[in-house]
Amino acid sequence: MAQNFAGVSAANDSRNDIIVRGNSPNALLWQFEGLNIQNPNHFGALNSTGGPVSMLNNNNLDKSDFLTSAFPASYGNATASVFDVRLRNGNSEKHEFIGQVGFNGFEFGAEGPLGGGASYIASYRYSTLGVFKALGINFGTGTAVPNYQDLNVKLNVPLSDQSKLFVFGMGGRSDVEFLADLDDTTSKNFYSRNNENNIAAYRSGVAGIGYEHTLSDATFLRVVAGASGTFENFKNDSVDALTRSASLRQTAEFSTNRYSIHAMLRHKFSSQFSITAGVMNDNNGINIFNRRFYGDRSERIFVNTNERFNLLQSYAQAKYRLSDALTANLGLHTQHTDLGNHGILEPRAGLQYTLGESIISVGYGLHSQMQSPYTYFVETPTSNGITYTNRNLDFTKSHHGVIGYEWFPAKDWRVKAEAYYQSLFDAPVTQTASSFSAINTGGSFAPPNTDSLVNNGTGRNIGAELTVEKFFSNSFYLLATLSLFDSKYKGSDGVERNTAYNMGYVANLLAGKEWLVGTSDVLGVNLRVSSTGGRHLTPFDVAASRLRGETVFDESRAYSQRQTAYFRMDVKLSYRMEFAHSTMEWSVDLQNITGNQNIFSQTINPATGEITTNYQLGFFPVPTFRWTF
């Protein structure tokens, strides 16, 4: 859903990473009912915020905020965007149920009253990709069948007219096995080769409890506490493509746990002036291990640690209406981590001026973000033993300025234009001259094992965006967005280069129309068209790859090779039947209906130096049946 908004693009069709304005997907903050959470995706990874399939169930989502610019002081530990997800309350008057079968799995949901105004809502989903495989539908995993299941739940308990208690949770697990002896080389497989076995498993969950109390007509209190955790296990073994001898074995096991609390108080001093203040703390535990064994030659342990650390944040946001037309927002966010004992004060400011049916706004924010927990504990072997050269890394920081114009030509139409400039600094780069920068990480499953990092890297993103939106009315909606941007960075070699996410432009069109059939049935047609400039890649060093027998990139020309542009058109057809006490809906989502060949990746055969281009999925139909009763 978020990828339809201005300034947002995806890594590729096989992952749901949210890339905003040329930033790394890791620059996104996920919040769940007000708590900072880890990656909420099946087959997620410690070093990323995306994955192939979301654990969030859109049947359970309430109004959730997605912010892409100089966001207010209540959010921190992110330099690009925030996804603040909330679950809706269940129906407190009657029981309702939903059954659904589609690409995301067999799904069953229920909601209803618990008495005294209390309610529940829960949904469970189990994947059906084995059924799709049996039908001959290829989704990029060769003969391997991914398995996943997840649960979303929320209880809402009113305690009085002024207060309520709520309990929430989300969890899931996933696994897949790519086995070389079963691998069908004629099937499209993005994730393994026929000379290696890859086995991956992932688990993630969050549970919490919250309390809300309207202390007076002017004061509101909200406190949320919870625990979350992830477990990721990956095993790989391969043989040399020519000699068939053992080439590489890898074992990685990443476990995290987090205990979080977030308290927020809002007070309205007058109709013109209000303040929102809060404090949150995340106590993080990590137990991570990553080892590679290179045939009969050597082994390397990249990470092996069991640690705990805190990230303490506080904020205050003041809103003052200077006149009926002019409103000012001033805020301050603070962060402190005991990893390296680093802290920062982050000012935020915004002005909004209303002129008739138009709104003019300007905003500024200093934002900062910790590195991935993995990065801090990458080992550096020395003659005196292991050292942790990344242990004292500081926050990556960003100045973000934005100016916007919003116009409402009619009650169901909105036009918005926005221009921005973002200056990134203190990004981790290597101590010796190279093209590496943490700005380019976060778009894949594997973490970078780069050590000896310092906070000397910089980057900048500049762009303009246009949104034309018609809200759903008269059985029709439309959302059209265009983003033009340029994203650059500098590593420790001081050379300015394209970032990995500098696509140049993103254009999206989303539209839908419904027609009444008979007295109650509804026929729907939806269209989505997306076009994105090509991503930049680092070319292979063919000679070095053949000499060393493994993939080697030409880092001196980092991100100098550009892919062809991306284009995809999806058409969704649906038919909804309304009965007295239930609704049935059939739909088919015809993804990439034009069969456009979009590049997924490029690989090199180290033995021959031959470079192969791998393409993403072509035409891909996704049928769905839903019954609500």
Legacy VTK file of the C-alpha trace (Angstrom):
# vtk DataFile Version 3.0
C-alpha trace
ASCII
DATASET POLYDATA
POINTS 629 float
0.000 0.000 0.000
2.750 2.431 0.974
4.576 1.900 -2.315
1.780 3.803 -4.086
2.652 7.030 -2.245
4.875 9.757 -3.673
8.586 9.262 -3.095
8.259 5.540 -2.299
9.720 2.687 -4.317
10.513 -0.990 -3.813
13.730 -2.991 -3.982
12.168 -5.561 -6.334
9.004 -7.638 -6.804
10.169 -10.349 -4.392
10.517 -8.061 -1.341
8.367 -5.394 0.278
11.171 -3.074 1.429
10.033 0.544 1.629
12.573 2.838 -0.058
11.798 6.515 0.567
13.406 9.372 -1.371
16.563 7.444 -2.211
17.260 6.349 1.372
18.078 2.838 2.488
15.066 0.717 3.552
16.826 0.528 6.932
16.110 4.237 7.436
12.461 3.291 8.134
11.067 3.051 11.685
8.362 0.462 12.402
6.023 1.156 15.334
3.253 -1.191 16.470
0.640 0.304 18.802
3.258 2.890 19.829
6.124 0.444 20.475
9.294 0.333 18.387
9.493 -3.123 16.809
11.866 -5.148 14.657
11.212 -6.432 11.167
7.481 -7.457 10.911
7.932 -9.689 7.860
8.215 -13.380 7.124
11.744 -14.376 6.120
12.861 -11.053 7.572
16.442 -10.333 8.545
18.243 -8.587 11.387
19.861 -6.123 8.994
16.680 -5.108 7.139
13.140 -3.786 7.636
11.461 -5.672 4.762
10.913 -9.182 3.474
8.933 -11.286 0.996
5.610 -11.374 2.933
4.260 -9.117 5.680
3.036 -10.499 9.011
0.663 -7.546 9.294
-2.883 -8.495 8.313
-4.646 -5.690 6.452
-8.043 -6.997 7.600
-7.059 -5.956 11.143
-5.422 -2.604 10.479
-6.854 0.623 11.848
-5.892 4.098 10.681
-2.085 4.035 10.561
0.328 6.883 9.888
3.000 6.722 7.195
5.369 9.716 7.332
8.057 10.491 4.762
9.491 13.897 5.540
10.616 15.960 8.525
8.375 13.961 10.856
7.451 15.321 14.315
9.428 14.963 17.536
7.403 11.990 18.781
9.328 9.719 16.382
13.030 8.950 16.481
15.757 6.474 15.526
14.982 6.866 11.810
16.332 9.145 9.084
13.824 8.628 6.245
10.326 7.485 7.205
7.987 6.122 9.869
5.235 3.498 9.645
3.100 3.806 12.794
0.771 0.789 12.660
-2.373 0.437 14.778
-4.834 -2.454 15.041
-8.539 -1.721 15.031
-10.881 -2.703 17.837
-13.252 -5.603 17.272
-17.018 -5.238 16.955
-18.360 -4.756 20.501
-21.989 -5.498 19.536
-21.995 -8.708 17.481
-19.715 -11.544 16.378
-18.321 -11.465 12.844
-16.097 -13.911 10.975
-14.020 -13.925 7.822
-12.552 -16.775 5.785
-10.128 -16.146 2.936
-8.031 -18.173 0.507
-5.407 -16.523 -1.671
-1.699 -16.212 -2.362
-1.094 -15.067 1.232
-2.624 -18.275 2.562
-5.619 -19.828 4.205
-6.934 -17.208 6.573
-9.564 -17.134 9.291
-10.571 -14.132 11.381
-13.063 -13.456 14.127
-14.191 -10.460 16.156
-16.944 -9.713 18.599
-18.042 -8.611 22.076
-16.659 -9.895 25.376
-19.242 -8.170 27.556
-19.269 -4.803 29.286
-18.306 -3.004 26.083
-15.131 -5.073 25.666
-14.236 -6.643 22.321
-11.737 -8.924 20.623
-10.359 -9.287 17.129
-8.032 -12.030 15.912
-6.855 -13.474 12.616
-4.727 -16.490 11.724
-3.115 -17.198 8.374
-1.318 -20.258 6.970
0.467 -20.169 3.639
-0.796 -22.030 0.578
2.253 -21.700 -1.670
2.398 -25.499 -1.980
-1.017 -25.366 -3.672
0.219 -22.694 -6.087
3.298 -24.794 -6.835
1.088 -27.821 -7.608
-0.831 -25.644 -10.086
2.405 -24.902 -11.931
2.674 -21.271 -10.782
6.317 -20.244 -10.326
7.006 -17.515 -7.770
10.798 -17.473 -7.904
11.808 -20.259 -5.514
12.382 -23.111 -7.954
11.147 -26.390 -6.486
11.398 -25.106 -2.908
8.096 -24.313 -1.162
8.122 -21.479 1.411
5.976 -22.080 4.501
4.701 -19.382 6.820
1.947 -18.663 9.313
1.040 -15.676 11.475
-1.414 -14.418 14.096
-2.719 -10.873 14.811
-4.834 -10.211 17.923
-6.191 -7.309 19.981
-8.447 -7.077 23.056
-10.079 -3.781 23.998
-11.506 -3.381 27.525
-13.185 -0.112 28.575
-12.641 0.493 32.302
-14.784 3.632 32.511
-15.966 6.471 30.335
-12.506 8.015 30.696
-10.169 5.014 30.515
-9.537 1.738 28.760
-7.111 -1.163 28.703
-5.971 -2.950 25.551
-3.855 -6.026 24.889
-2.302 -6.744 21.496
0.005 -9.171 19.784
1.450 -10.232 16.452
3.659 -13.178 15.630
4.717 -15.452 12.831
7.121 -18.105 11.660
8.478 -19.088 8.262
10.921 -21.548 6.735
12.174 -22.748 3.361
14.694 -25.324 2.105
16.584 -24.980 -1.170
18.181 -28.394 -1.739
20.612 -28.825 -4.626
19.805 -32.461 -5.345
16.129 -31.539 -5.765
16.689 -28.294 -7.598
15.073 -28.027 -11.020
17.340 -25.819 -13.109
14.512 -25.145 -15.538
12.476 -23.352 -12.813
13.073 -19.725 -11.927
14.994 -19.614 -8.637
16.149 -16.261 -7.277
17.724 -17.510 -4.070
20.059 -20.437 -4.727
22.106 -22.275 -7.335
22.135 -25.952 -8.202
25.483 -26.534 -6.470
24.357 -25.447 -2.995
21.868 -26.107 -0.198
20.246 -23.197 1.641
17.979 -23.698 4.657
16.372 -20.670 6.326
13.959 -20.259 9.238
12.595 -17.117 10.838
10.377 -16.335 13.812
9.175 -12.990 15.106
6.649 -11.806 17.655
5.488 -8.857 19.736
3.011 -8.678 22.618
1.999 -5.726 24.724
-0.497 -4.051 26.999
-1.662 -0.449 26.948
-3.632 1.940 29.109
-5.360 5.147 28.021
-6.933 7.676 30.379
-8.594 11.006 29.683
-7.527 12.766 32.877
-9.579 15.879 32.091
-11.084 17.689 29.159
-7.592 19.023 28.434
-5.265 16.141 29.405
-4.766 12.671 27.924
-2.400 9.905 29.073
-1.270 6.814 27.153
1.142 4.162 28.436
2.173 1.061 26.459
4.586 -1.688 27.484
5.562 -4.854 25.685
8.122 -7.411 24.643
9.254 -8.457 21.183
11.782 -10.798 19.680
13.118 -12.398 16.522
14.972 -15.598 15.694
16.749 -16.157 12.387
18.620 -19.300 11.368
20.440 -19.794 8.084
22.586 -22.710 6.880
24.431 -22.983 3.574
26.746 -25.581 2.084
28.037 -25.678 -1.454
30.476 -27.457 -3.708
32.830 -26.057 -6.307
31.060 -25.949 -9.668
34.092 -27.515 -11.413
35.790 -29.853 -8.910
32.605 -30.736 -6.936
34.679 -30.498 -3.727
33.401 -28.720 -0.618
33.566 -24.983 -1.260
31.708 -23.097 1.462
29.726 -23.817 4.571
27.968 -21.105 6.509
25.992 -21.133 9.741
24.234 -18.012 10.996
21.933 -17.727 13.986
20.577 -14.342 15.069
18.361 -13.998 18.125
17.019 -10.717 19.522
14.685 -9.717 22.326
13.405 -6.315 23.368
11.505 -4.966 26.375
9.851 -1.637 25.618
7.806 1.049 27.338
6.331 4.252 25.940
4.511 6.858 28.041
2.870 9.886 26.434
1.011 12.866 27.950
-0.897 15.456 25.926
-2.205 18.676 27.476
-4.237 21.389 25.810
-3.619 24.724 27.540
-6.069 26.593 25.318
-7.710 26.346 21.923
-4.494 27.784 20.482
-1.780 25.987 22.448
-1.076 22.333 23.265
1.954 20.193 24.170
2.598 16.474 23.685
5.494 14.944 25.625
6.715 11.426 26.121
9.494 9.042 27.016
10.304 5.567 25.670
12.975 3.013 26.427
13.995 -0.110 24.528
16.103 -2.622 26.421
17.633 -4.776 23.686
19.222 -8.192 23.912
21.091 -9.855 21.036
22.659 -13.291 20.699
24.183 -13.502 17.228
26.613 -15.887 15.549
27.841 -16.013 11.952
30.587 -18.352 10.697
31.862 -19.357 7.277
34.067 -22.353 6.589
35.921 -22.132 3.264
36.358 -25.745 2.177
39.646 -27.148 3.528
41.300 -23.742 3.631
40.098 -21.708 6.570
37.167 -20.521 8.613
36.038 -17.035 9.588
33.774 -16.046 12.443
32.258 -12.668 11.624
30.087 -12.196 14.718
29.798 -14.100 17.985
28.275 -12.088 20.821
25.630 -12.029 23.535
24.914 -8.457 24.657
22.290 -6.128 26.144
21.976 -2.386 25.558
19.446 0.423 26.001
18.075 3.078 23.679
16.377 5.816 25.706
14.303 8.447 23.882
12.238 11.431 25.003
10.353 14.141 23.180
8.226 17.248 23.491
6.100 18.711 20.709
4.327 22.071 21.018
1.550 23.183 18.685
0.573 26.853 18.665
-2.072 28.445 16.489
-0.752 31.941 15.783
-3.932 32.847 13.897
-6.858 31.134 12.214
-4.605 30.575 9.205
-1.115 30.075 10.684
-0.027 27.178 12.919
3.455 26.519 14.286
4.875 23.194 15.491
8.079 23.158 17.513
9.614 20.018 18.932
12.679 18.454 20.472
13.604 14.776 20.404
16.463 13.240 22.397
18.195 9.885 22.072
20.846 8.131 24.120
22.341 4.668 23.766
24.805 3.002 26.106
26.501 1.426 23.086
29.439 3.820 22.981
27.586 6.198 25.342
26.228 8.375 22.515
23.442 10.948 22.779
21.908 13.662 20.622
19.363 16.507 20.726
17.194 16.748 17.617
15.187 19.948 16.974
12.062 19.778 14.801
10.036 22.719 13.443
7.140 23.293 11.084
4.811 26.053 9.884
1.448 25.599 8.179
-0.524 28.396 6.519
-4.092 27.886 5.303
-5.270 30.065 2.460
-8.815 29.255 1.354
-8.743 25.744 -0.126
-4.955 25.596 -0.036
-2.298 24.829 2.566
1.340 25.949 2.424
3.782 24.221 4.765
7.494 24.219 5.562
9.352 21.891 7.885
12.789 21.082 9.216
14.114 18.227 11.313
17.382 16.807 12.552
17.014 13.024 12.655
19.417 10.327 13.782
19.512 6.531 13.791
21.534 3.769 15.401
23.284 1.224 13.213
22.010 -2.332 12.816
22.861 -4.327 15.986
24.872 -6.714 13.814
27.189 -3.919 12.651
28.436 -3.019 16.141
29.746 -6.513 16.861
31.524 -7.495 13.623
34.854 -8.993 14.689
38.267 -7.760 13.571
41.004 -10.426 13.874
44.376 -9.049 15.015
47.661 -10.546 16.168
46.539 -9.844 19.729
43.144 -11.472 19.309
39.658 -10.317 18.384
38.712 -6.630 18.622
35.414 -4.841 17.936
36.341 -1.912 15.731
32.679 -0.946 15.130
31.647 -1.017 18.799
31.734 2.773 19.320
29.941 3.846 16.135
27.755 6.930 16.601
24.291 7.631 15.156
23.899 8.319 11.448
22.385 11.809 11.213
20.283 13.745 8.741
19.158 17.345 8.222
15.820 17.261 6.399
14.049 20.325 4.989
10.750 20.309 3.100
8.297 22.767 1.578
4.821 21.744 0.431
1.661 23.021 -1.209
-1.700 21.278 -0.830
-4.882 22.178 -2.716
-8.409 20.812 -2.358
-10.231 21.766 -5.580
-13.315 19.734 -4.525
-14.406 17.841 -1.430
-13.148 14.516 -2.803
-10.049 15.749 -4.651
-6.583 16.637 -3.369
-3.470 17.916 -5.160
-0.169 18.031 -3.288
3.297 19.176 -4.372
6.385 18.867 -2.196
10.091 19.616 -2.582
12.800 18.503 -0.170
16.502 18.471 0.550
18.133 15.924 2.854
21.745 16.047 4.013
23.082 12.848 5.575
26.253 12.800 7.654
28.136 10.607 10.138
27.302 7.520 8.057
29.620 4.539 8.692
32.396 4.135 6.112
35.702 2.250 6.176
38.814 3.757 7.770
40.849 3.090 4.629
39.786 4.651 1.324
36.932 2.713 -0.301
33.492 3.149 -1.832
31.662 1.388 1.045
28.951 3.241 2.965
26.216 1.965 5.271
23.866 4.256 3.329
23.657 1.524 0.655
22.824 -1.410 2.955
19.478 -2.886 3.992
18.000 -4.132 0.726
18.893 -7.818 1.018
18.818 -10.763 3.408
22.532 -10.938 4.249
24.222 -8.393 6.541
27.489 -6.743 5.500
30.501 -8.082 7.417
32.501 -4.864 7.086
34.657 -3.936 10.072
36.867 -0.960 10.963
34.093 1.560 10.322
34.062 5.245 11.275
31.342 7.909 11.122
32.822 9.951 8.268
30.400 9.227 5.401
27.996 11.725 3.856
25.076 11.714 1.436
22.365 13.923 0.061
18.903 13.442 -1.411
17.081 16.144 -3.336
13.751 15.881 -5.109
10.221 16.998 -5.872
6.925 15.103 -5.719
3.416 15.531 -7.072
0.278 13.730 -5.871
-3.193 13.885 -7.438
-5.799 12.005 -5.431
-9.526 11.436 -5.702
-10.954 9.881 -2.562
-13.437 7.054 -3.010
-16.789 8.562 -3.973
-19.379 7.805 -6.638
-17.836 4.300 -6.758
-14.500 5.587 -8.085
-11.050 6.424 -6.692
-7.709 7.531 -8.154
-4.186 8.121 -6.891
-1.461 9.364 -9.246
2.049 10.219 -8.033
5.267 11.378 -9.663
8.611 11.676 -7.885
11.816 13.100 -9.352
14.914 12.770 -7.185
18.684 12.457 -7.100
20.498 10.464 -4.407
24.271 10.636 -3.943
26.812 9.574 -1.314
30.530 9.731 -0.498
32.549 6.883 0.988
35.916 7.225 2.677
37.577 7.691 -0.728
35.795 11.065 -1.062
34.279 10.239 -4.465
30.634 11.256 -4.970
28.606 8.380 -6.404
25.024 7.318 -7.012
23.511 5.464 -4.087
22.151 1.962 -4.599
18.645 3.470 -4.489
19.063 6.384 -6.878
16.366 5.421 -9.390
15.870 9.033 -10.531
12.107 8.851 -10.837
9.083 6.892 -9.628
5.636 7.180 -11.237
2.511 5.388 -9.983
-1.120 5.284 -11.050
-3.727 3.555 -8.898
-7.408 3.639 -9.860
-10.562 1.644 -9.306
-14.223 1.625 -10.268
-17.218 -0.321 -8.961
-20.550 -1.052 -10.667
-23.743 -2.210 -9.020
-25.063 -5.475 -10.509
-28.701 -6.168 -9.797
-29.803 -4.887 -6.411
-26.769 -5.674 -4.254
-23.871 -7.352 -6.108
-20.801 -5.300 -7.009
-18.338 -5.687 -9.914
-14.968 -4.003 -9.417
-12.014 -3.246 -11.666
-8.734 -1.903 -10.264
-5.630 -0.774 -12.131
-2.083 -0.205 -10.884
0.711 1.038 -13.133
4.235 1.619 -11.819
7.381 2.812 -13.549
10.770 3.379 -11.902
14.158 4.410 -13.197
16.824 1.725 -13.195
18.835 1.040 -10.063
22.609 1.430 -9.983
24.870 -1.605 -9.559
28.561 -2.210 -8.985
30.030 -4.026 -12.038
31.874 -7.330 -11.683
35.643 -7.554 -11.791
35.702 -10.439 -14.269
39.473 -11.067 -14.147
39.620 -11.115 -10.350
36.531 -13.339 -10.158
38.112 -15.937 -12.444
41.423 -15.755 -10.561
39.899 -16.176 -7.093
37.077 -18.537 -8.095
34.405 -16.390 -6.428
32.401 -13.270 -7.201
34.468 -10.080 -7.009
33.095 -6.595 -7.697
34.973 -3.641 -9.138
34.577 -1.348 -6.109
36.439 1.480 -7.856
33.368 1.781 -10.111
30.766 1.305 -7.384
27.172 1.945 -8.506
28.259 3.173 -11.922
26.297 0.589 -13.934
22.599 1.322 -14.338
19.853 -1.211 -14.933
17.087 -0.663 -17.453
13.916 1.043 -16.194
11.265 -0.940 -14.338
7.658 -1.135 -15.560
4.706 -3.127 -14.271
0.951 -3.052 -14.806
-1.515 -4.960 -12.603
-5.250 -5.394 -13.216
-7.532 -6.737 -10.492
-11.056 -7.972 -11.212
-13.468 -8.629 -8.349
-17.090 -9.639 -7.855
-18.829 -9.173 -4.507
-22.134 -10.792 -3.593
-24.140 -9.349 -0.699
-26.467 -11.649 1.238
-28.642 -10.951 4.250
-25.995 -11.974 6.796
-22.829 -12.534 4.785
-20.690 -11.346 1.875
-18.775 -13.413 -0.680
-16.067 -11.967 -2.902
-14.064 -13.511 -5.715
-11.091 -11.689 -7.244
-8.100 -12.285 -9.463
-5.091 -9.986 -9.452
-3.371 -10.159 -12.844
0.105 -8.968 -11.859
2.502 -7.760 -14.543
-0.201 -8.329 -17.125
2.065 -7.102 -19.931
4.734 -9.697 -19.026
7.428 -7.035 -18.844
10.926 -8.416 -18.135
12.258 -6.426 -15.170
15.801 -7.140 -13.994
16.119 -8.966 -10.661
19.894 -9.387 -10.440
23.056 -10.176 -12.343
25.373 -13.089 -11.519
28.792 -14.159 -12.717
30.224 -17.634 -13.242
33.691 -17.300 -11.645
35.038 -20.224 -13.678
34.131 -18.797 -17.097
33.562 -15.091 -16.392
30.134 -15.351 -18.034
27.635 -12.787 -16.731
23.962 -13.765 -16.570
21.009 -11.411 -16.134
18.175 -12.799 -14.009
14.706 -11.371 -14.537
11.868 -10.971 -12.072
8.591 -12.816 -12.396
6.595 -12.278 -15.563
2.824 -12.488 -15.736
1.554 -13.753 -12.347
-2.162 -14.346 -11.568
-3.244 -14.279 -7.899
-6.794 -15.549 -7.233
-8.537 -14.847 -3.905
-11.820 -15.915 -2.318
-13.224 -14.153 0.758
-16.323 -14.898 2.820
-17.430 -12.518 5.568
-20.279 -13.604 7.823
LINES 1 630
629 0 1 2 3 4 5 6 7 8 9 10 11 12 13 14 15 16 17 18 19 20 21 22 23 24 25 26 27 28 29 30 31 32 33 34 35 36 37 38 39 40 41 42 43 44 45 46 47 48 49 50 51 52 53 54 55 56 57 58 59 60 61 62 63 64 65 66 67 68 69 70 71 72 73 74 75 76 77 78 79 80 81 82 83 84 85 86 87 88 89 90 91 92 93 94 95 96 97 98 99 100 101 102 103 104 105 106 107 108 109 110 111 112 113 114 115 116 117 118 119 120 121 122 123 124 125 126 127 128 129 130 131 132 133 134 135 136 137 138 139 140 141 142 143 144 145 146 147 148 149 150 151 152 153 154 155 156 157 158 159 160 161 162 163 164 165 166 167 168 169 170 171 172 173 174 175 176 177 178 179 180 181 182 183 184 185 186 187 188 189 190 191 192 193 194 195 196 197 198 199 200 201 202 203 204 205 206 207 208 209 210 211 212 213 214 215 216 217 218 219 220 221 222 223 224 225 226 227 228 229 230 231 232 233 234 235 236 237 238 239 240 241 242 243 244 245 246 247 248 249 250 251 252 253 254 255 256 257 258 259 260 261 262 263 264 265 266 267 268 269 270 271 272 273 274 275 276 277 278 279 280 281 282 283 284 285 286 287 288 289 290 291 292 293 294 295 296 297 298 299 300 301 302 303 304 305 306 307 308 309 310 311 312 313 314 315 316 317 318 319 320 321 322 323 324 325 326 327 328 329 330 331 332 333 334 335 336 337 338 339 340 341 342 343 344 345 346 347 348 349 350 351 352 353 354 355 356 357 358 359 360 361 362 363 364 365 366 367 368 369 370 371 372 373 374 375 376 377 378 379 380 381 382 383 384 385 386 387 388 389 390 391 392 393 394 395 396 397 398 399 400 401 402 403 404 405 406 407 408 409 410 411 412 413 414 415 416 417 418 419 420 421 422 423 424 425 426 427 428 429 430 431 432 433 434 435 436 437 438 439 440 441 442 443 444 445 446 447 448 449 450 451 452 453 454 455 456 457 458 459 460 461 462 463 464 465 466 467 468 469 470 471 472 473 474 475 476 477 478 479 480 481 482 483 484 485 486 487 488 489 490 491 492 493 494 495 496 497 498 499 500 501 502 503 504 505 506 507 508 509 510 511 512 513 514 515 516 517 518 519 520 521 522 523 524 525 526 527 528 529 530 531 532 533 534 535 536 537 538 539 540 541 542 543 544 545 546 547 548 549 550 551 552 553 554 555 556 557 558 559 560 561 562 563 564 565 566 567 568 569 570 571 572 573 574 575 576 577 578 579 580 581 582 583 584 585 586 587 588 589 590 591 592 593 594 595 596 597 598 599 600 601 602 603 604 605 606 607 608 609 610 611 612 613 614 615 616 617 618 619 620 621 622 623 624 625 626 627 628
